[in-house]
Amino acid sequence: MDSHTATPAEGFVALAAAHAAREEKDMPEVISAALEMRERVNVIALLDTIKHVYRSGRIPKIAAKFGSILNIRPIFTVSDTIHFAGIVRNRKRGIDRILQVMREKVGNKVAHVAVMHAYAPEEAEKLKERVAAEFKCAELWLTEFSPLMGYACGTGTLGLAFYAED
């Protein structure tokens, strides 16, 4: 089954299937649990610079040059494919924006959250603390992006993988 996502969001899909299997559900129910989670899980990432997006072939060179000159930080979501979700001019606004997106999707519900980073553990820890202060979390953990994601997104990338309980 394709999770249609990436990062720890894939883990949330796999864990939903594992929990159903542990409850001795039959295979169609295990698959159904994974499919339901696939529809609920969200990923949003704030890149520290636009140049890595160019390096991965996602934007033209001229856009990367202007983005770097203007100090643009792109925000992306992942759902089937990578989607451009906006730009910000500084890291603080970017973090505020990704938390706003999470707030819009989670509301007042209990959330399961993974804070992700690419070689930015201190900033990720600060983001984790903000998530803990601003949301009701059933689980909240910190993880690094995979080496491939780190290459594609670049050093300093921060992200959130999350879903809300029903």
CNS distance restraints for C-alpha pairs under 8 A (distance, minus, plus):
assign (resid   3 and name CA) (resid  10 and name CA) 5.98 0.50 0.50
assign (resid   3 and name CA) (resid  13 and name CA) 6.73 0.50 0.50
assign (resid   3 and name CA) (resid  35 and name CA) 7.90 0.50 0.50
assign (resid   3 and name CA) (resid  38 and name CA) 6.01 0.50 0.50
assign (resid   4 and name CA) (resid  38 and name CA) 7.06 0.50 0.50
assign (resid   4 and name CA) (resid  79 and name CA) 5.89 0.50 0.50
assign (resid   4 and name CA) (resid  80 and name CA) 4.28 0.50 0.50
assign (resid   4 and name CA) (resid  81 and name CA) 7.27 0.50 0.50
assign (resid   5 and name CA) (resid   9 and name CA) 6.36 0.50 0.50
assign (resid   5 and name CA) (resid  10 and name CA) 6.00 0.50 0.50
assign (resid   5 and name CA) (resid  38 and name CA) 7.71 0.50 0.50
assign (resid   5 and name CA) (resid  43 and name CA) 7.70 0.50 0.50
assign (resid   5 and name CA) (resid  78 and name CA) 5.76 0.50 0.50
assign (resid   5 and name CA) (resid  79 and name CA) 5.43 0.50 0.50
assign (resid   5 and name CA) (resid  80 and name CA) 5.85 0.50 0.50
assign (resid   5 and name CA) (resid  81 and name CA) 7.37 0.50 0.50
assign (resid   6 and name CA) (resid  10 and name CA) 5.42 0.50 0.50
assign (resid   6 and name CA) (resid  43 and name CA) 7.71 0.50 0.50
assign (resid   6 and name CA) (resid  78 and name CA) 6.92 0.50 0.50
assign (resid   7 and name CA) (resid  11 and name CA) 7.39 0.50 0.50
assign (resid   7 and name CA) (resid  43 and name CA) 7.86 0.50 0.50
assign (resid   7 and name CA) (resid 145 and name CA) 6.82 0.50 0.50
assign (resid   7 and name CA) (resid 146 and name CA) 7.53 0.50 0.50
assign (resid   7 and name CA) (resid 161 and name CA) 7.36 0.50 0.50
assign (resid   8 and name CA) (resid  12 and name CA) 6.43 0.50 0.50
assign (resid   8 and name CA) (resid 114 and name CA) 6.61 0.50 0.50
assign (resid   8 and name CA) (resid 161 and name CA) 6.11 0.50 0.50
assign (resid   9 and name CA) (resid  13 and name CA) 6.53 0.50 0.50
assign (resid   9 and name CA) (resid  41 and name CA) 6.13 0.50 0.50
assign (resid   9 and name CA) (resid  42 and name CA) 6.78 0.50 0.50
assign (resid   9 and name CA) (resid  43 and name CA) 6.65 0.50 0.50
assign (resid   9 and name CA) (resid 161 and name CA) 5.34 0.50 0.50
assign (resid   9 and name CA) (resid 162 and name CA) 6.92 0.50 0.50
assign (resid  10 and name CA) (resid  14 and name CA) 6.27 0.50 0.50
assign (resid  11 and name CA) (resid  15 and name CA) 5.93 0.50 0.50
assign (resid  12 and name CA) (resid  16 and name CA) 6.16 0.50 0.50
assign (resid  12 and name CA) (resid  37 and name CA) 7.16 0.50 0.50
assign (resid  12 and name CA) (resid  41 and name CA) 7.39 0.50 0.50
assign (resid  13 and name CA) (resid  17 and name CA) 6.57 0.50 0.50
assign (resid  13 and name CA) (resid  34 and name CA) 5.16 0.50 0.50
assign (resid  13 and name CA) (resid  35 and name CA) 7.56 0.50 0.50
assign (resid  13 and name CA) (resid  37 and name CA) 5.38 0.50 0.50
assign (resid  13 and name CA) (resid  38 and name CA) 5.76 0.50 0.50
assign (resid  13 and name CA) (resid  41 and name CA) 7.79 0.50 0.50
assign (resid  14 and name CA) (resid  18 and name CA) 6.16 0.50 0.50
assign (resid  14 and name CA) (resid  34 and name CA) 6.56 0.50 0.50
assign (resid  15 and name CA) (resid  19 and name CA) 5.99 0.50 0.50
assign (resid  16 and name CA) (resid  20 and name CA) 6.33 0.50 0.50
assign (resid  16 and name CA) (resid  30 and name CA) 7.91 0.50 0.50
assign (resid  16 and name CA) (resid  33 and name CA) 5.79 0.50 0.50
assign (resid  16 and name CA) (resid  34 and name CA) 5.47 0.50 0.50
assign (resid  16 and name CA) (resid  37 and name CA) 6.57 0.50 0.50
assign (resid  17 and name CA) (resid  21 and name CA) 6.19 0.50 0.50
assign (resid  17 and name CA) (resid  30 and name CA) 5.01 0.50 0.50
assign (resid  17 and name CA) (resid  31 and name CA) 6.46 0.50 0.50
assign (resid  17 and name CA) (resid  33 and name CA) 5.58 0.50 0.50
assign (resid  17 and name CA) (resid  34 and name CA) 4.92 0.50 0.50
assign (resid  18 and name CA) (resid  22 and name CA) 6.04 0.50 0.50
assign (resid  18 and name CA) (resid  30 and name CA) 7.51 0.50 0.50
assign (resid  19 and name CA) (resid  23 and name CA) 6.28 0.50 0.50
assign (resid  20 and name CA) (resid  24 and name CA) 6.63 0.50 0.50
assign (resid  20 and name CA) (resid  25 and name CA) 5.58 0.50 0.50
assign (resid  20 and name CA) (resid  29 and name CA) 7.13 0.50 0.50
assign (resid  20 and name CA) (resid  30 and name CA) 5.23 0.50 0.50
assign (resid  20 and name CA) (resid  33 and name CA) 6.64 0.50 0.50
assign (resid  21 and name CA) (resid  25 and name CA) 5.31 0.50 0.50
assign (resid  21 and name CA) (resid  26 and name CA) 7.22 0.50 0.50
assign (resid  21 and name CA) (resid  27 and name CA) 7.72 0.50 0.50
assign (resid  21 and name CA) (resid  30 and name CA) 5.88 0.50 0.50
assign (resid  25 and name CA) (resid  29 and name CA) 5.79 0.50 0.50
assign (resid  25 and name CA) (resid  30 and name CA) 6.20 0.50 0.50
assign (resid  26 and name CA) (resid  30 and name CA) 6.31 0.50 0.50
assign (resid  27 and name CA) (resid  31 and name CA) 6.15 0.50 0.50
assign (resid  28 and name CA) (resid  32 and name CA) 6.02 0.50 0.50
assign (resid  29 and name CA) (resid  33 and name CA) 6.12 0.50 0.50
assign (resid  30 and name CA) (resid  34 and name CA) 6.43 0.50 0.50
assign (resid  31 and name CA) (resid  35 and name CA) 6.14 0.50 0.50
assign (resid  32 and name CA) (resid  36 and name CA) 6.06 0.50 0.50
assign (resid  33 and name CA) (resid  37 and name CA) 6.27 0.50 0.50
assign (resid  34 and name CA) (resid  38 and name CA) 6.11 0.50 0.50
assign (resid  35 and name CA) (resid  39 and name CA) 6.54 0.50 0.50
assign (resid  36 and name CA) (resid  40 and name CA) 6.57 0.50 0.50
assign (resid  37 and name CA) (resid  41 and name CA) 5.97 0.50 0.50
assign (resid  40 and name CA) (resid 163 and name CA) 5.84 0.50 0.50
assign (resid  40 and name CA) (resid 164 and name CA) 7.43 0.50 0.50
assign (resid  41 and name CA) (resid 161 and name CA) 7.09 0.50 0.50
assign (resid  41 and name CA) (resid 162 and name CA) 5.67 0.50 0.50
assign (resid  41 and name CA) (resid 163 and name CA) 4.71 0.50 0.50
assign (resid  41 and name CA) (resid 164 and name CA) 7.96 0.50 0.50
assign (resid  42 and name CA) (resid  77 and name CA) 7.59 0.50 0.50
assign (resid  42 and name CA) (resid  78 and name CA) 7.18 0.50 0.50
assign (resid  42 and name CA) (resid  79 and name CA) 7.45 0.50 0.50
assign (resid  42 and name CA) (resid 160 and name CA) 7.86 0.50 0.50
assign (resid  42 and name CA) (resid 161 and name CA) 5.52 0.50 0.50
assign (resid  42 and name CA) (resid 162 and name CA) 5.32 0.50 0.50
assign (resid  42 and name CA) (resid 163 and name CA) 6.16 0.50 0.50
assign (resid  43 and name CA) (resid  77 and name CA) 5.41 0.50 0.50
assign (resid  43 and name CA) (resid  78 and name CA) 5.45 0.50 0.50
assign (resid  43 and name CA) (resid  79 and name CA) 7.63 0.50 0.50
assign (resid  43 and name CA) (resid 159 and name CA) 7.19 0.50 0.50
assign (resid  43 and name CA) (resid 160 and name CA) 5.66 0.50 0.50
assign (resid  43 and name CA) (resid 161 and name CA) 4.41 0.50 0.50
assign (resid  43 and name CA) (resid 162 and name CA) 6.64 0.50 0.50
assign (resid  44 and name CA) (resid  75 and name CA) 7.05 0.50 0.50
assign (resid  44 and name CA) (resid  76 and name CA) 5.66 0.50 0.50
assign (resid  44 and name CA) (resid  77 and name CA) 4.39 0.50 0.50
assign (resid  44 and name CA) (resid  78 and name CA) 6.72 0.50 0.50
assign (resid  44 and name CA) (resid  98 and name CA) 6.55 0.50 0.50
assign (resid  44 and name CA) (resid 159 and name CA) 5.49 0.50 0.50
assign (resid  44 and name CA) (resid 160 and name CA) 5.42 0.50 0.50
assign (resid  44 and name CA) (resid 161 and name CA) 6.66 0.50 0.50
assign (resid  45 and name CA) (resid  75 and name CA) 5.59 0.50 0.50
assign (resid  45 and name CA) (resid  76 and name CA) 5.33 0.50 0.50
assign (resid  45 and name CA) (resid  77 and name CA) 6.40 0.50 0.50
assign (resid  45 and name CA) (resid  98 and name CA) 7.30 0.50 0.50
assign (resid  45 and name CA) (resid 157 and name CA) 6.91 0.50 0.50
assign (resid  45 and name CA) (resid 158 and name CA) 5.66 0.50 0.50
assign (resid  45 and name CA) (resid 159 and name CA) 3.93 0.50 0.50
assign (resid  45 and name CA) (resid 160 and name CA) 6.40 0.50 0.50
assign (resid  46 and name CA) (resid  73 and name CA) 6.87 0.50 0.50
assign (resid  46 and name CA) (resid  74 and name CA) 6.10 0.50 0.50
assign (resid  46 and name CA) (resid  75 and name CA) 4.61 0.50 0.50
assign (resid  46 and name CA) (resid  76 and name CA) 6.71 0.50 0.50
assign (resid  46 and name CA) (resid  94 and name CA) 6.30 0.50 0.50
assign (resid  46 and name CA) (resid  95 and name CA) 7.26 0.50 0.50
assign (resid  46 and name CA) (resid  98 and name CA) 7.33 0.50 0.50
assign (resid  46 and name CA) (resid 157 and name CA) 5.68 0.50 0.50
assign (resid  46 and name CA) (resid 158 and name CA) 5.32 0.50 0.50
assign (resid  46 and name CA) (resid 159 and name CA) 5.98 0.50 0.50
assign (resid  47 and name CA) (resid  73 and name CA) 5.61 0.50 0.50
assign (resid  47 and name CA) (resid  74 and name CA) 5.61 0.50 0.50
assign (resid  47 and name CA) (resid  75 and name CA) 6.34 0.50 0.50
assign (resid  47 and name CA) (resid 153 and name CA) 6.14 0.50 0.50
assign (resid  47 and name CA) (resid 154 and name CA) 7.03 0.50 0.50
assign (resid  47 and name CA) (resid 156 and name CA) 6.81 0.50 0.50
assign (resid  47 and name CA) (resid 157 and name CA) 4.46 0.50 0.50
assign (resid  47 and name CA) (resid 158 and name CA) 6.64 0.50 0.50
assign (resid  48 and name CA) (resid  73 and name CA) 5.53 0.50 0.50
assign (resid  48 and name CA) (resid  74 and name CA) 7.68 0.50 0.50
assign (resid  48 and name CA) (resid  91 and name CA) 7.16 0.50 0.50
assign (resid  48 and name CA) (resid 154 and name CA) 7.25 0.50 0.50
assign (resid  48 and name CA) (resid 155 and name CA) 7.15 0.50 0.50
assign (resid  48 and name CA) (resid 156 and name CA) 5.33 0.50 0.50
assign (resid  48 and name CA) (resid 157 and name CA) 5.44 0.50 0.50
assign (resid  49 and name CA) (resid  67 and name CA) 8.00 0.50 0.50
assign (resid  49 and name CA) (resid  68 and name CA) 6.82 0.50 0.50
assign (resid  49 and name CA) (resid  71 and name CA) 7.14 0.50 0.50
assign (resid  49 and name CA) (resid  72 and name CA) 6.56 0.50 0.50
assign (resid  49 and name CA) (resid  73 and name CA) 5.16 0.50 0.50
assign (resid  49 and name CA) (resid  74 and name CA) 7.21 0.50 0.50
assign (resid  49 and name CA) (resid 154 and name CA) 7.45 0.50 0.50
assign (resid  50 and name CA) (resid  54 and name CA) 6.92 0.50 0.50
assign (resid  50 and name CA) (resid  64 and name CA) 5.87 0.50 0.50
assign (resid  50 and name CA) (resid  67 and name CA) 6.06 0.50 0.50
assign (resid  50 and name CA) (resid  68 and name CA) 6.32 0.50 0.50
assign (resid  50 and name CA) (resid  72 and name CA) 6.52 0.50 0.50
assign (resid  50 and name CA) (resid  73 and name CA) 5.94 0.50 0.50
assign (resid  50 and name CA) (resid  74 and name CA) 6.32 0.50 0.50
assign (resid  51 and name CA) (resid  55 and name CA) 6.39 0.50 0.50
assign (resid  51 and name CA) (resid  64 and name CA) 5.35 0.50 0.50
assign (resid  51 and name CA) (resid  65 and name CA) 7.52 0.50 0.50
assign (resid  51 and name CA) (resid  67 and name CA) 7.73 0.50 0.50
assign (resid  51 and name CA) (resid  68 and name CA) 6.73 0.50 0.50
assign (resid  52 and name CA) (resid  56 and name CA) 6.29 0.50 0.50
assign (resid  52 and name CA) (resid 151 and name CA) 7.42 0.50 0.50
assign (resid  52 and name CA) (resid 152 and name CA) 5.87 0.50 0.50
assign (resid  52 and name CA) (resid 153 and name CA) 5.60 0.50 0.50
assign (resid  52 and name CA) (resid 154 and name CA) 5.60 0.50 0.50
assign (resid  53 and name CA) (resid  57 and name CA) 6.57 0.50 0.50
assign (resid  53 and name CA) (resid  58 and name CA) 5.57 0.50 0.50
assign (resid  53 and name CA) (resid  59 and name CA) 6.38 0.50 0.50
assign (resid  53 and name CA) (resid  64 and name CA) 7.69 0.50 0.50
assign (resid  53 and name CA) (resid 152 and name CA) 6.45 0.50 0.50
assign (resid  53 and name CA) (resid 153 and name CA) 6.43 0.50 0.50
assign (resid  54 and name CA) (resid  58 and name CA) 5.58 0.50 0.50
assign (resid  54 and name CA) (resid  59 and name CA) 4.98 0.50 0.50
assign (resid  54 and name CA) (resid  60 and name CA) 6.27 0.50 0.50
assign (resid  54 and name CA) (resid  61 and name CA) 6.19 0.50 0.50
assign (resid  54 and name CA) (resid  64 and name CA) 5.87 0.50 0.50
assign (resid  55 and name CA) (resid 152 and name CA) 7.30 0.50 0.50
assign (resid  56 and name CA) (resid 152 and name CA) 5.62 0.50 0.50
assign (resid  59 and name CA) (resid  63 and name CA) 6.52 0.50 0.50
assign (resid  59 and name CA) (resid  64 and name CA) 6.91 0.50 0.50
assign (resid  60 and name CA) (resid  64 and name CA) 6.54 0.50 0.50
assign (resid  61 and name CA) (resid  65 and name CA) 6.25 0.50 0.50
assign (resid  62 and name CA) (resid  66 and name CA) 6.26 0.50 0.50
assign (resid  63 and name CA) (resid  67 and name CA) 5.88 0.50 0.50
assign (resid  64 and name CA) (resid  68 and name CA) 6.04 0.50 0.50
assign (resid  65 and name CA) (resid  69 and name CA) 6.22 0.50 0.50
assign (resid  66 and name CA) (resid  70 and name CA) 6.06 0.50 0.50
assign (resid  67 and name CA) (resid  71 and name CA) 5.88 0.50 0.50
assign (resid  67 and name CA) (resid  72 and name CA) 5.01 0.50 0.50
assign (resid  67 and name CA) (resid  73 and name CA) 7.81 0.50 0.50
assign (resid  68 and name CA) (resid  72 and name CA) 6.19 0.50 0.50
assign (resid  70 and name CA) (resid  89 and name CA) 7.63 0.50 0.50
assign (resid  71 and name CA) (resid  89 and name CA) 5.96 0.50 0.50
assign (resid  71 and name CA) (resid  90 and name CA) 7.48 0.50 0.50
assign (resid  72 and name CA) (resid  87 and name CA) 6.31 0.50 0.50
assign (resid  72 and name CA) (resid  88 and name CA) 5.91 0.50 0.50
assign (resid  72 and name CA) (resid  89 and name CA) 5.01 0.50 0.50
assign (resid  72 and name CA) (resid  90 and name CA) 7.39 0.50 0.50
assign (resid  73 and name CA) (resid  87 and name CA) 5.50 0.50 0.50
assign (resid  73 and name CA) (resid  88 and name CA) 5.30 0.50 0.50
assign (resid  73 and name CA) (resid  89 and name CA) 6.01 0.50 0.50
assign (resid  73 and name CA) (resid  90 and name CA) 6.84 0.50 0.50
assign (resid  73 and name CA) (resid  91 and name CA) 7.49 0.50 0.50
assign (resid  73 and name CA) (resid  94 and name CA) 7.43 0.50 0.50
assign (resid  74 and name CA) (resid  84 and name CA) 7.42 0.50 0.50
assign (resid  74 and name CA) (resid  85 and name CA) 7.60 0.50 0.50
assign (resid  74 and name CA) (resid  86 and name CA) 5.96 0.50 0.50
assign (resid  74 and name CA) (resid  87 and name CA) 4.41 0.50 0.50
assign (resid  74 and name CA) (resid  88 and name CA) 6.53 0.50 0.50
assign (resid  75 and name CA) (resid  84 and name CA) 6.28 0.50 0.50
assign (resid  75 and name CA) (resid  85 and name CA) 5.27 0.50 0.50
assign (resid  75 and name CA) (resid  86 and name CA) 5.18 0.50 0.50
assign (resid  75 and name CA) (resid  87 and name CA) 5.73 0.50 0.50
assign (resid  75 and name CA) (resid  88 and name CA) 7.76 0.50 0.50
assign (resid  75 and name CA) (resid  94 and name CA) 7.48 0.50 0.50
assign (resid  75 and name CA) (resid  98 and name CA) 7.85 0.50 0.50
assign (resid  76 and name CA) (resid  82 and name CA) 6.52 0.50 0.50
assign (resid  76 and name CA) (resid  83 and name CA) 5.46 0.50 0.50
assign (resid  76 and name CA) (resid  84 and name CA) 4.68 0.50 0.50
assign (resid  76 and name CA) (resid  85 and name CA) 4.98 0.50 0.50
assign (resid  76 and name CA) (resid  86 and name CA) 7.14 0.50 0.50
assign (resid  77 and name CA) (resid  82 and name CA) 5.84 0.50 0.50
assign (resid  77 and name CA) (resid  83 and name CA) 5.17 0.50 0.50
assign (resid  77 and name CA) (resid  84 and name CA) 6.57 0.50 0.50
assign (resid  77 and name CA) (resid  85 and name CA) 6.27 0.50 0.50
assign (resid  78 and name CA) (resid  82 and name CA) 4.59 0.50 0.50
assign (resid  78 and name CA) (resid  83 and name CA) 6.04 0.50 0.50
assign (resid  79 and name CA) (resid  83 and name CA) 7.41 0.50 0.50
assign (resid  87 and name CA) (resid  94 and name CA) 7.73 0.50 0.50
assign (resid  88 and name CA) (resid  93 and name CA) 6.29 0.50 0.50
assign (resid  88 and name CA) (resid  94 and name CA) 5.65 0.50 0.50
assign (resid  89 and name CA) (resid  93 and name CA) 7.21 0.50 0.50
assign (resid  89 and name CA) (resid  94 and name CA) 7.69 0.50 0.50
assign (resid  90 and name CA) (resid  94 and name CA) 6.32 0.50 0.50
assign (resid  91 and name CA) (resid  95 and name CA) 6.14 0.50 0.50
assign (resid  92 and name CA) (resid  96 and name CA) 6.20 0.50 0.50
assign (resid  93 and name CA) (resid  97 and name CA) 6.01 0.50 0.50
assign (resid  94 and name CA) (resid  98 and name CA) 6.28 0.50 0.50
assign (resid  95 and name CA) (resid  99 and name CA) 6.19 0.50 0.50
assign (resid  95 and name CA) (resid 127 and name CA) 7.73 0.50 0.50
assign (resid  96 and name CA) (resid 100 and name CA) 6.09 0.50 0.50
assign (resid  97 and name CA) (resid 101 and name CA) 6.29 0.50 0.50
assign (resid  98 and name CA) (resid 102 and name CA) 6.29 0.50 0.50
assign (resid  98 and name CA) (resid 159 and name CA) 7.86 0.50 0.50
assign (resid  98 and name CA) (resid 160 and name CA) 7.81 0.50 0.50
assign (resid  99 and name CA) (resid 103 and name CA) 6.06 0.50 0.50
assign (resid  99 and name CA) (resid 131 and name CA) 7.74 0.50 0.50
assign (resid 100 and name CA) (resid 104 and name CA) 6.18 0.50 0.50
assign (resid 101 and name CA) (resid 105 and name CA) 6.37 0.50 0.50
assign (resid 102 and name CA) (resid 106 and name CA) 5.89 0.50 0.50
assign (resid 102 and name CA) (resid 107 and name CA) 7.92 0.50 0.50
assign (resid 102 and name CA) (resid 162 and name CA) 7.82 0.50 0.50
assign (resid 103 and name CA) (resid 107 and name CA) 5.17 0.50 0.50
assign (resid 103 and name CA) (resid 108 and name CA) 7.99 0.50 0.50
assign (resid 105 and name CA) (resid 164 and name CA) 7.73 0.50 0.50
assign (resid 106 and name CA) (resid 110 and name CA) 7.55 0.50 0.50
assign (resid 106 and name CA) (resid 111 and name CA) 6.75 0.50 0.50
assign (resid 106 and name CA) (resid 163 and name CA) 7.01 0.50 0.50
assign (resid 106 and name CA) (resid 164 and name CA) 5.30 0.50 0.50
assign (resid 108 and name CA) (resid 135 and name CA) 7.49 0.50 0.50
assign (resid 108 and name CA) (resid 136 and name CA) 7.43 0.50 0.50
assign (resid 109 and name CA) (resid 136 and name CA) 6.99 0.50 0.50
assign (resid 109 and name CA) (resid 164 and name CA) 5.91 0.50 0.50
assign (resid 109 and name CA) (resid 165 and name CA) 6.31 0.50 0.50
assign (resid 109 and name CA) (resid 166 and name CA) 7.57 0.50 0.50
assign (resid 110 and name CA) (resid 135 and name CA) 7.41 0.50 0.50
assign (resid 110 and name CA) (resid 136 and name CA) 4.96 0.50 0.50
assign (resid 110 and name CA) (resid 137 and name CA) 5.47 0.50 0.50
assign (resid 110 and name CA) (resid 138 and name CA) 6.17 0.50 0.50
assign (resid 110 and name CA) (resid 164 and name CA) 5.71 0.50 0.50
assign (resid 110 and name CA) (resid 165 and name CA) 5.56 0.50 0.50
assign (resid 111 and name CA) (resid 135 and name CA) 7.20 0.50 0.50
assign (resid 111 and name CA) (resid 136 and name CA) 6.10 0.50 0.50
assign (resid 111 and name CA) (resid 137 and name CA) 4.72 0.50 0.50
assign (resid 111 and name CA) (resid 138 and name CA) 5.87 0.50 0.50
assign (resid 111 and name CA) (resid 139 and name CA) 7.22 0.50 0.50
assign (resid 111 and name CA) (resid 162 and name CA) 6.71 0.50 0.50
assign (resid 111 and name CA) (resid 163 and name CA) 5.66 0.50 0.50
assign (resid 111 and name CA) (resid 164 and name CA) 4.38 0.50 0.50
assign (resid 111 and name CA) (resid 165 and name CA) 6.04 0.50 0.50
assign (resid 112 and name CA) (resid 137 and name CA) 5.76 0.50 0.50
assign (resid 112 and name CA) (resid 138 and name CA) 5.57 0.50 0.50
assign (resid 112 and name CA) (resid 139 and name CA) 4.97 0.50 0.50
assign (resid 112 and name CA) (resid 140 and name CA) 6.21 0.50 0.50
assign (resid 112 and name CA) (resid 162 and name CA) 5.41 0.50 0.50
assign (resid 112 and name CA) (resid 163 and name CA) 5.52 0.50 0.50
assign (resid 112 and name CA) (resid 164 and name CA) 6.38 0.50 0.50
assign (resid 112 and name CA) (resid 165 and name CA) 7.64 0.50 0.50
assign (resid 113 and name CA) (resid 137 and name CA) 7.03 0.50 0.50
assign (resid 113 and name CA) (resid 139 and name CA) 6.14 0.50 0.50
assign (resid 113 and name CA) (resid 140 and name CA) 4.83 0.50 0.50
assign (resid 113 and name CA) (resid 141 and name CA) 6.58 0.50 0.50
assign (resid 113 and name CA) (resid 160 and name CA) 6.80 0.50 0.50
assign (resid 113 and name CA) (resid 161 and name CA) 5.75 0.50 0.50
assign (resid 113 and name CA) (resid 162 and name CA) 4.36 0.50 0.50
assign (resid 113 and name CA) (resid 163 and name CA) 6.86 0.50 0.50
assign (resid 114 and name CA) (resid 140 and name CA) 5.69 0.50 0.50
assign (resid 114 and name CA) (resid 141 and name CA) 4.92 0.50 0.50
assign (resid 114 and name CA) (resid 142 and name CA) 5.72 0.50 0.50
assign (resid 114 and name CA) (resid 143 and name CA) 6.93 0.50 0.50
assign (resid 114 and name CA) (resid 160 and name CA) 5.72 0.50 0.50
assign (resid 114 and name CA) (resid 161 and name CA) 5.12 0.50 0.50
assign (resid 114 and name CA) (resid 162 and name CA) 6.32 0.50 0.50
assign (resid 115 and name CA) (resid 124 and name CA) 6.63 0.50 0.50
assign (resid 115 and name CA) (resid 127 and name CA) 7.30 0.50 0.50
assign (resid 115 and name CA) (resid 128 and name CA) 6.11 0.50 0.50
assign (resid 115 and name CA) (resid 140 and name CA) 7.47 0.50 0.50
assign (resid 115 and name CA) (resid 141 and name CA) 6.15 0.50 0.50
assign (resid 115 and name CA) (resid 142 and name CA) 4.82 0.50 0.50
assign (resid 115 and name CA) (resid 143 and name CA) 6.23 0.50 0.50
assign (resid 115 and name CA) (resid 158 and name CA) 7.43 0.50 0.50
assign (resid 115 and name CA) (resid 159 and name CA) 5.87 0.50 0.50
assign (resid 115 and name CA) (resid 160 and name CA) 4.79 0.50 0.50
assign (resid 115 and name CA) (resid 161 and name CA) 6.63 0.50 0.50
assign (resid 116 and name CA) (resid 124 and name CA) 6.75 0.50 0.50
assign (resid 116 and name CA) (resid 142 and name CA) 6.00 0.50 0.50
assign (resid 116 and name CA) (resid 143 and name CA) 4.96 0.50 0.50
assign (resid 116 and name CA) (resid 144 and name CA) 5.28 0.50 0.50
assign (resid 116 and name CA) (resid 145 and name CA) 5.94 0.50 0.50
assign (resid 116 and name CA) (resid 158 and name CA) 5.62 0.50 0.50
assign (resid 116 and name CA) (resid 159 and name CA) 4.86 0.50 0.50
assign (resid 116 and name CA) (resid 160 and name CA) 5.94 0.50 0.50
assign (resid 116 and name CA) (resid 161 and name CA) 7.63 0.50 0.50
assign (resid 117 and name CA) (resid 121 and name CA) 6.60 0.50 0.50
assign (resid 117 and name CA) (resid 124 and name CA) 5.94 0.50 0.50
assign (resid 117 and name CA) (resid 143 and name CA) 6.62 0.50 0.50
assign (resid 117 and name CA) (resid 144 and name CA) 4.89 0.50 0.50
assign (resid 117 and name CA) (resid 145 and name CA) 5.59 0.50 0.50
assign (resid 117 and name CA) (resid 156 and name CA) 6.82 0.50 0.50
assign (resid 117 and name CA) (resid 157 and name CA) 5.52 0.50 0.50
assign (resid 117 and name CA) (resid 158 and name CA) 4.50 0.50 0.50
assign (resid 117 and name CA) (resid 159 and name CA) 6.27 0.50 0.50
assign (resid 118 and name CA) (resid 144 and name CA) 5.81 0.50 0.50
assign (resid 118 and name CA) (resid 145 and name CA) 5.42 0.50 0.50
assign (resid 118 and name CA) (resid 149 and name CA) 7.93 0.50 0.50
assign (resid 118 and name CA) (resid 150 and name CA) 5.27 0.50 0.50
assign (resid 118 and name CA) (resid 153 and name CA) 7.84 0.50 0.50
assign (resid 118 and name CA) (resid 154 and name CA) 6.71 0.50 0.50
assign (resid 118 and name CA) (resid 155 and name CA) 5.14 0.50 0.50
assign (resid 118 and name CA) (resid 156 and name CA) 5.44 0.50 0.50
assign (resid 118 and name CA) (resid 157 and name CA) 5.16 0.50 0.50
assign (resid 118 and name CA) (resid 158 and name CA) 6.70 0.50 0.50
assign (resid 119 and name CA) (resid 144 and name CA) 7.35 0.50 0.50
assign (resid 119 and name CA) (resid 150 and name CA) 7.90 0.50 0.50
assign (resid 119 and name CA) (resid 155 and name CA) 5.50 0.50 0.50
assign (resid 119 and name CA) (resid 156 and name CA) 5.94 0.50 0.50
assign (resid 119 and name CA) (resid 157 and name CA) 7.75 0.50 0.50
assign (resid 120 and name CA) (resid 124 and name CA) 6.11 0.50 0.50
assign (resid 120 and name CA) (resid 155 and name CA) 7.06 0.50 0.50
assign (resid 120 and name CA) (resid 156 and name CA) 5.16 0.50 0.50
assign (resid 120 and name CA) (resid 157 and name CA) 7.26 0.50 0.50
assign (resid 120 and name CA) (resid 158 and name CA) 7.61 0.50 0.50
assign (resid 121 and name CA) (resid 125 and name CA) 6.06 0.50 0.50
assign (resid 122 and name CA) (resid 126 and name CA) 6.44 0.50 0.50
assign (resid 123 and name CA) (resid 127 and name CA) 6.25 0.50 0.50
assign (resid 123 and name CA) (resid 158 and name CA) 7.97 0.50 0.50
assign (resid 124 and name CA) (resid 128 and name CA) 6.09 0.50 0.50
assign (resid 124 and name CA) (resid 142 and name CA) 7.35 0.50 0.50
assign (resid 124 and name CA) (resid 158 and name CA) 6.55 0.50 0.50
assign (resid 125 and name CA) (resid 129 and name CA) 6.24 0.50 0.50
assign (resid 125 and name CA) (resid 142 and name CA) 7.38 0.50 0.50
assign (resid 126 and name CA) (resid 130 and name CA) 6.34 0.50 0.50
assign (resid 127 and name CA) (resid 131 and name CA) 6.19 0.50 0.50
assign (resid 128 and name CA) (resid 132 and name CA) 6.17 0.50 0.50
assign (resid 128 and name CA) (resid 140 and name CA) 7.52 0.50 0.50
assign (resid 128 and name CA) (resid 141 and name CA) 7.60 0.50 0.50
assign (resid 128 and name CA) (resid 142 and name CA) 7.13 0.50 0.50
assign (resid 129 and name CA) (resid 133 and name CA) 6.21 0.50 0.50
assign (resid 130 and name CA) (resid 134 and name CA) 6.02 0.50 0.50
assign (resid 131 and name CA) (resid 135 and name CA) 5.70 0.50 0.50
assign (resid 132 and name CA) (resid 136 and name CA) 7.00 0.50 0.50
assign (resid 132 and name CA) (resid 137 and name CA) 6.64 0.50 0.50
assign (resid 132 and name CA) (resid 140 and name CA) 7.47 0.50 0.50
assign (resid 145 and name CA) (resid 149 and name CA) 5.68 0.50 0.50
assign (resid 145 and name CA) (resid 150 and name CA) 5.75 0.50 0.50
assign (resid 146 and name CA) (resid 150 and name CA) 6.04 0.50 0.50
assign (resid 147 and name CA) (resid 151 and name CA) 6.13 0.50 0.50
assign (resid 148 and name CA) (resid 152 and name CA) 6.21 0.50 0.50
assign (resid 149 and name CA) (resid 153 and name CA) 5.81 0.50 0.50
assign (resid 149 and name CA) (resid 154 and name CA) 7.80 0.50 0.50
assign (resid 150 and name CA) (resid 154 and name CA) 5.16 0.50 0.50
assign (resid 150 and name CA) (resid 155 and name CA) 6.47 0.50 0.50
assign (resid 150 and name CA) (resid 157 and name CA) 7.68 0.50 0.50
assign (resid 151 and name CA) (resid 155 and name CA) 7.81 0.50 0.50
assign (resid 153 and name CA) (resid 157 and name CA) 6.28 0.50 0.50
